[in-house]
Amino acid sequence: MFNAKKIVLTLLSCGVMTANAAAFETTARNAILVDYDTGAYIYTKNHDVKMAPASMSKLMTIYIIFDKLRNGSLSLEDKFTVSENAWRKGGAASGGSTMFLKIGEKVSVEDLLQGIIVQSGNDACIVAAENIAGTEEDFAVLMNETAEELGLKNSSFVNATGLPHPDQRMSVEDLALLARHIISEFPEFYHIFSEKEFTHNNIKQGNRNPLLYSMAGADGLKTGHTSEAGFCLTASVAKNGRRLIEVMAGMDSNKERSEEAERLMNYGFREFDNYKILSAGQVVAEVPVWYGVVKSVSLQVPEDVVETIRRSDRDQYQMKIVYDEPVTAPIKKGDVIGYAELHDPEGTIKKIELVAGDDVAKIGLWGKFAANLKYLLLGNK
């Protein structure tokens, strides 16, 4: 009887921008800065390009170990044996970053984790891979399967260490997503990333993450360096109730890595903040109901809506409520019957589902007859 029409209600109108912050620039070849809570991308530069990840790819090795500790197939007390292969490829003889493990040594999973995270030991990674999967090659298969499960779109692995190989590739976007998974899924183990030193076989080594020493709230995650990858860093900082994750790659020196990483983090905390746009259970509109025992039903927000917004742009957002009329009974509480459109200053639109706040039963046959007659005589009044 009726043609559906889209109803748009302005909920939040825009104001005047208070300032226009200068765009951020970095010397890093690839970079991304992500808000941990909202997942918003605050800054990107070549973020989805496949690149050599160097030792940052050890984060996938770490994720798999954490996951096996969580599901009970490993324990921190389990002992793994150091093979000659692990020693030659990643030990003292290799000349790369090492935990200085010895051939035949039995080392606990707990120590291996510290050797991988704090010391970036290639030997520790290979030992873990061989003891978990049989060979490092088979462990790489597990790494690729896990990457697919986690939604890493631009990652491929052939080793557990990040040692140079043309097929060992990740994007900084994938690394940020992987870091977010590690932080959220394994809070019981995440503290290891903030340890500044670890001693094994009487050799003490410091954590290479520069932000652990320069920024309050820095607590992870992993550095990397090869001639192809340049100086790299995946880092996280928690400050004033917020957490940011950054990944940077392709810098020319340790000094440049430290300075650029700190600059990008400070930019994110200074220029952006998280704002609650809508609250769970908030009623944003009352919409008319056709053929219902009541004339209207409330449109409610099912969960808090928090957005990462540039501080200077926070008054530039516009919220509109959109639904198709008529909304026809019966309606169940929680049914999606509309959505909010959040318009940012660049014109990007985010849609947020809105649900019915109550059940609305359908009127009987005579009630429908009366409603139709009223519509014919009076229109939609």
BATOR-150504 format. One line per 10 residues: number of its first residue (from 1); their letters; for each residue x, z, y of C-alpha. Coordinates in Angstrom, 3 decimals. Each point is the difference from the previous one (the first is absolute). Layout:
REM residues N
NUM) a) X Z Y ~ ...
//
This chain:
REM residues 381
1) mfnakkivlt) 0.000 0.000 0.000 ~ 2.876 0.786 2.364 ~ 3.262 -1.769 0.690 ~ 2.948 2.404 -0.139 ~ 1.913 0.275 3.244 ~ 3.273 1.688 0.800 ~ -0.280 2.953 2.363 ~ 3.079 0.996 2.011 ~ 0.173 3.335 1.805 ~ 2.923 0.880 2.262
11) llscgvmtan) 1.217 3.448 -1.003 ~ 3.265 0.264 1.893 ~ 0.804 -2.119 3.008 ~ 3.495 -0.790 1.170 ~ 1.714 1.582 2.952 ~ 3.087 -0.939 1.987 ~ 3.427 -0.143 -1.616 ~ 2.184 2.719 1.488 ~ 3.361 -1.665 -0.590 ~ 1.588 -2.876 -1.860
21) aaafettarn) 2.877 1.198 -2.144 ~ 2.941 -2.338 -0.391 ~ 0.317 -1.776 -3.332 ~ 2.567 1.437 -2.391 ~ 2.977 -2.087 -1.075 ~ 2.562 0.732 -2.689 ~ 3.200 -1.580 -1.221 ~ -1.118 0.510 -3.603 ~ -0.654 -3.252 -1.851 ~ -3.063 1.440 -1.743
31) ailvdydtga) -2.000 3.049 1.059 ~ -3.316 1.763 -0.376 ~ -1.423 3.272 1.324 ~ -3.102 1.367 -1.714 ~ -2.234 2.986 0.671 ~ -0.148 1.938 -3.262 ~ -3.567 1.307 0.403 ~ -1.769 -3.135 1.205 ~ 2.276 -2.650 -1.477 ~ 0.058 -1.744 3.380
41) yiytknhdvk) 2.920 -2.295 0.781 ~ 1.435 1.191 3.308 ~ 2.885 -2.467 0.067 ~ 1.031 -2.960 -2.158 ~ 2.816 -2.532 -0.020 ~ 0.340 -2.378 -2.942 ~ -1.768 2.734 -1.959 ~ -1.262 -2.144 -2.891 ~ 3.180 -2.037 -0.513 ~ 1.796 0.462 -3.325
51) mapasmsklm) 3.517 1.321 0.511 ~ 2.821 1.760 -1.805 ~ -1.075 3.670 -0.035 ~ 3.351 1.467 -1.075 ~ -0.309 3.650 -1.057 ~ -3.454 0.323 1.533 ~ -1.266 -1.578 -3.225 ~ 1.031 3.261 -1.692 ~ -3.318 1.310 1.342 ~ -1.722 -1.880 -2.820
61) tiyiifdklr) 2.328 1.577 -2.552 ~ -0.807 3.387 1.515 ~ -3.746 -0.719 -0.013 ~ 0.077 -0.781 -3.729 ~ 1.922 3.198 -0.793 ~ -2.412 2.062 2.113 ~ -2.951 -1.629 -1.744 ~ 1.372 0.845 -3.443 ~ 0.600 3.588 1.094 ~ -3.603 0.177 1.203
71) ngslsledkf) -1.496 -1.389 -3.215 ~ 2.155 2.268 -2.162 ~ 2.051 -2.650 -1.787 ~ 3.098 1.399 1.749 ~ 1.061 3.440 1.152 ~ 2.613 1.022 2.524 ~ 1.920 1.733 -2.787 ~ 0.287 -3.092 -2.217 ~ 3.604 -1.122 -0.515 ~ 1.102 -3.636 0.181
81) tvsenawrkg) 3.309 -1.304 -1.370 ~ 2.337 -2.029 2.231 ~ 0.917 -3.310 -1.630 ~ 3.216 -1.943 0.535 ~ -2.118 -2.763 1.556 ~ -1.420 2.406 2.583 ~ 3.488 1.277 0.791 ~ 1.523 -3.459 0.369 ~ -2.840 -1.458 2.088 ~ -0.771 3.028 2.139
91) gaasggstmf) 2.618 2.679 -0.549 ~ 3.292 0.785 1.691 ~ 1.551 -3.183 -1.393 ~ -2.579 -2.200 1.763 ~ 0.994 0.785 3.568 ~ -3.636 0.323 1.080 ~ -2.129 3.032 0.803 ~ 0.225 2.306 -2.982 ~ -0.867 3.429 -1.337 ~ 3.398 0.068 -1.771
101) lkigekvsve) -1.520 0.383 -3.450 ~ 2.306 -0.056 -3.035 ~ -0.354 -2.061 -3.167 ~ -1.878 1.995 -2.637 ~ -1.064 2.690 2.464 ~ -3.486 1.444 -0.503 ~ -1.729 0.455 3.336 ~ -3.429 1.432 0.773 ~ -2.774 -2.081 1.553 ~ -0.048 2.460 2.891
111) dllqgiivqs) 3.676 -0.629 0.746 ~ -0.457 -3.751 -0.397 ~ -2.783 0.034 2.580 ~ 2.234 1.781 2.475 ~ 2.798 -2.405 -0.842 ~ -2.257 -2.963 0.705 ~ -1.752 1.364 3.105 ~ 2.760 1.953 1.740 ~ 3.127 -1.801 -1.230 ~ -1.520 -3.469 -0.608
121) gndacivaae) 1.796 -0.083 -3.350 ~ -0.144 -3.375 -1.714 ~ 1.205 1.616 -3.192 ~ -2.880 2.500 0.138 ~ -2.515 -2.839 0.311 ~ 1.430 -1.893 -2.962 ~ 0.072 3.147 -2.145 ~ -3.653 0.677 0.813 ~ -0.970 -3.620 -0.668 ~ 1.780 -0.175 -3.357
131) niagteedfa) -1.380 3.299 -1.250 ~ -3.573 -0.740 1.134 ~ -0.285 -3.667 -1.047 ~ 2.953 -0.655 -2.326 ~ 1.760 -2.428 2.327 ~ 0.153 -0.520 3.738 ~ -1.551 -3.449 -0.517 ~ -3.023 1.516 -1.746 ~ -0.248 2.617 2.730 ~ -0.147 -2.832 2.556
141) vlmnetaeel) -3.057 -1.332 -1.839 ~ -1.604 3.413 0.487 ~ 0.976 -0.106 3.683 ~ -1.721 -3.361 0.449 ~ -3.122 1.168 -1.827 ~ -0.155 3.105 2.205 ~ 0.473 -2.088 3.131 ~ -3.003 -2.105 -0.969 ~ -2.105 3.101 -0.686 ~ 0.890 1.423 3.414
151) glknssfvna) -0.839 -3.226 1.799 ~ 3.543 -0.921 1.042 ~ -0.392 -3.708 0.749 ~ 3.551 -1.004 0.835 ~ 2.152 1.952 -2.448 ~ 1.940 -0.977 -3.103 ~ 2.556 2.009 -1.952 ~ 2.794 -0.807 -2.432 ~ 1.851 3.326 0.178 ~ -0.609 3.687 0.712
161) tglphpdqrm) 2.675 0.345 2.670 ~ -0.479 -2.650 2.669 ~ 3.434 -1.472 -0.718 ~ 0.167 -3.600 1.279 ~ -1.976 -2.582 -1.958 ~ -1.890 -3.054 1.314 ~ -3.195 1.135 -1.755 ~ 0.116 3.613 1.211 ~ -2.354 -0.255 2.967 ~ -2.425 2.142 2.015
171) svedlallar) -1.659 -0.180 3.407 ~ 0.120 2.869 2.471 ~ -3.808 0.046 -0.239 ~ 0.204 0.631 -3.752 ~ 2.610 2.709 0.518 ~ -2.232 1.775 2.523 ~ -2.925 -0.142 -2.435 ~ 2.184 1.304 -2.831 ~ 1.234 2.851 2.214 ~ -3.594 0.868 0.861
181) hiisefpefy) -0.844 0.186 -3.708 ~ 2.978 2.254 -0.715 ~ -0.897 2.401 2.808 ~ -3.696 0.188 -0.886 ~ 0.243 0.030 -3.787 ~ 2.978 2.295 -0.591 ~ 0.012 2.871 2.510 ~ 1.567 2.266 -2.616 ~ 3.130 -2.172 -0.131 ~ 0.153 -1.473 3.482
191) hifsekefth) 2.097 2.882 1.376 ~ 3.049 -1.427 -1.792 ~ 0.194 -2.763 2.604 ~ 0.756 2.530 2.740 ~ 2.971 1.563 -1.819 ~ 3.103 -0.677 2.086 ~ 2.588 0.373 -2.760 ~ 0.402 0.215 -3.739 ~ 2.974 0.939 -2.167 ~ 0.601 -1.345 -3.498
201) nnikqgnrnp) 3.181 0.235 -2.057 ~ 1.463 1.998 2.888 ~ -0.430 -2.939 2.383 ~ -2.191 0.694 3.026 ~ -1.647 -2.907 1.794 ~ -2.267 -0.075 3.019 ~ -3.315 -1.733 0.454 ~ 0.512 -3.294 1.875 ~ -3.362 0.107 1.801 ~ 1.004 0.336 3.688
211) llysmagadg) -3.375 1.294 1.184 ~ 0.376 3.155 -2.106 ~ 2.691 1.069 2.457 ~ -1.421 -1.340 3.267 ~ -3.802 0.392 -0.062 ~ -2.089 3.095 -0.595 ~ -2.581 -0.682 -2.698 ~ 1.999 -2.724 -1.756 ~ -0.290 0.542 -3.763 ~ 0.693 -3.312 -1.796
221) lktghtseag) 0.510 -2.498 -1.464 ~ 2.866 -2.470 -0.803 ~ 2.837 -1.967 1.554 ~ 1.514 -3.234 -1.235 ~ 2.913 -2.292 0.740 ~ 1.468 -3.205 -1.376 ~ 1.642 -2.915 1.773 ~ -3.172 -2.073 -0.416 ~ -2.506 2.723 0.844 ~ 1.945 1.552 2.849
231) fcltasvakn) -0.595 3.655 0.813 ~ -3.511 1.051 -1.008 ~ -2.231 3.068 0.089 ~ -3.383 1.123 -1.280 ~ -0.847 3.199 1.874 ~ -2.843 2.399 0.681 ~ -0.477 2.597 2.712 ~ -2.799 2.581 0.304 ~ -0.643 1.266 3.515 ~ -2.917 1.703 1.768
241) grrlievmag) -2.390 -0.579 -2.885 ~ 0.903 -3.665 -0.427 ~ 2.303 -1.807 -2.401 ~ 1.576 -3.389 0.590 ~ 1.807 -2.199 -2.516 ~ 2.508 -2.618 1.100 ~ 2.047 -2.578 -1.832 ~ 2.817 -1.921 1.707 ~ 2.508 -2.450 -1.430 ~ 2.732 -2.412 1.040
251) mdsnkersee) 1.947 2.137 2.465 ~ 3.728 -0.397 0.486 ~ 1.284 3.569 -0.169 ~ -0.842 3.542 -0.961 ~ -0.062 0.883 3.711 ~ -2.463 -2.762 0.783 ~ -2.191 1.083 -2.907 ~ -0.091 3.571 1.265 ~ -0.767 -0.976 3.579 ~ -2.654 -2.613 -0.791
261) aerlmnygfr) -1.746 2.232 -2.540 ~ -0.258 2.838 2.485 ~ -1.156 -2.337 2.782 ~ -2.796 -1.448 -2.121 ~ -1.192 3.425 -1.147 ~ -0.024 1.353 3.555 ~ -1.921 -3.088 1.149 ~ -2.694 0.599 -2.609 ~ -0.471 3.654 0.837 ~ 0.181 -0.551 3.764
271) efdnykilsa) -2.229 -3.041 0.425 ~ -2.612 0.501 -2.739 ~ -2.235 2.751 -1.295 ~ -2.843 0.457 -2.475 ~ -3.499 0.346 1.446 ~ -3.173 0.959 -1.817 ~ -2.468 -2.724 0.942 ~ -2.894 1.194 -2.160 ~ -0.626 3.173 -2.016 ~ -1.417 0.268 -3.515
281) gqvvaevpvw) -3.770 0.568 0.192 ~ -0.206 -1.069 3.639 ~ -3.305 -1.684 0.887 ~ 0.711 -3.100 2.085 ~ -3.494 -1.481 0.214 ~ -3.630 0.302 -1.099 ~ -1.277 -3.314 -1.299 ~ -3.632 -0.999 -0.636 ~ -1.215 -0.269 -3.600 ~ -2.644 -2.434 -1.179
291) ygvvksvslq) -2.408 1.047 -2.763 ~ 1.407 3.548 0.033 ~ -1.841 3.333 -0.063 ~ 2.000 0.796 3.153 ~ 0.634 -2.347 2.902 ~ 3.771 0.275 0.188 ~ 3.135 1.014 -1.855 ~ 3.330 1.212 1.335 ~ 3.191 -2.032 -0.289 ~ 2.839 2.334 -0.924
301) vpedvvetir) 3.757 -0.215 -0.455 ~ 0.950 0.728 -3.651 ~ 3.515 1.262 0.765 ~ 2.325 0.678 2.911 ~ 1.297 -3.121 1.704 ~ 3.494 0.536 1.422 ~ 1.884 -2.820 1.703 ~ 3.615 -0.295 1.113 ~ -0.220 -1.133 3.624 ~ 2.511 -0.606 2.735
311) rsdrdqyqmk) -0.486 2.895 2.398 ~ -0.277 -2.293 3.007 ~ -2.681 -2.104 -1.724 ~ -2.268 2.774 -1.214 ~ -2.670 -0.687 2.665 ~ -0.029 -3.720 -0.761 ~ -1.839 0.224 -3.305 ~ -3.661 -0.900 -0.400 ~ -2.333 1.091 -2.780 ~ -3.165 -1.888 -0.897
321) ivydepvtap) -2.640 0.805 -2.612 ~ -1.285 -2.980 -1.970 ~ -2.854 -0.152 -2.516 ~ -2.565 -2.498 -1.214 ~ -3.585 0.602 1.077 ~ -2.380 0.732 -1.550 ~ 1.406 2.793 -2.160 ~ -2.521 0.160 -2.805 ~ -0.964 2.981 -2.164 ~ 0.662 1.305 -2.569
331) ikkgdvigya) 3.376 1.334 1.177 ~ 2.242 2.443 -1.808 ~ 2.242 2.438 1.821 ~ 3.476 -1.520 0.076 ~ -1.157 -3.614 -0.141 ~ 2.123 -2.251 2.216 ~ -2.393 -1.366 2.639 ~ 2.326 -0.897 2.838 ~ 3.519 0.161 1.306 ~ 1.975 0.896 3.079
341) elhdpegtik) 2.234 -2.620 1.578 ~ 3.141 1.412 1.586 ~ 1.435 -2.495 2.502 ~ 3.588 0.560 1.134 ~ 1.546 -1.400 3.210 ~ 1.418 -3.010 -1.875 ~ -3.441 -0.926 -1.312 ~ 0.587 1.145 -3.569 ~ -3.151 1.299 -1.647 ~ -0.113 2.726 -2.637
351) kielvagddv) -3.270 0.507 -1.842 ~ -1.059 3.482 -1.077 ~ -2.936 0.400 -2.379 ~ -2.914 2.190 1.119 ~ -2.440 1.605 -2.408 ~ -3.546 1.327 -0.008 ~ -0.200 3.700 0.774 ~ -3.171 0.617 -2.053 ~ -2.216 -1.369 -2.728 ~ -2.939 -1.999 1.293
361) akiglwgkfa) -2.806 -0.689 -2.453 ~ -2.088 -3.161 0.145 ~ -3.627 0.240 1.140 ~ -2.818 -1.023 -2.338 ~ -2.053 -3.184 -0.048 ~ -2.505 1.115 2.628 ~ 2.777 1.222 2.226 ~ 1.682 -3.414 -0.210 ~ -3.318 -1.680 0.856 ~ -0.389 2.220 3.070
371) anlkylllgn) 3.591 -0.619 1.075 ~ -0.420 -3.777 -0.337 ~ -3.255 0.079 1.932 ~ 1.606 2.044 2.771 ~ 2.855 -2.505 0.200 ~ -2.433 -2.936 0.247 ~ -1.983 1.688 2.755 ~ 2.716 1.780 1.987 ~ 3.295 -1.556 -1.053 ~ 3.040 2.130 -0.761
381) k) -0.972 3.029 2.130
//
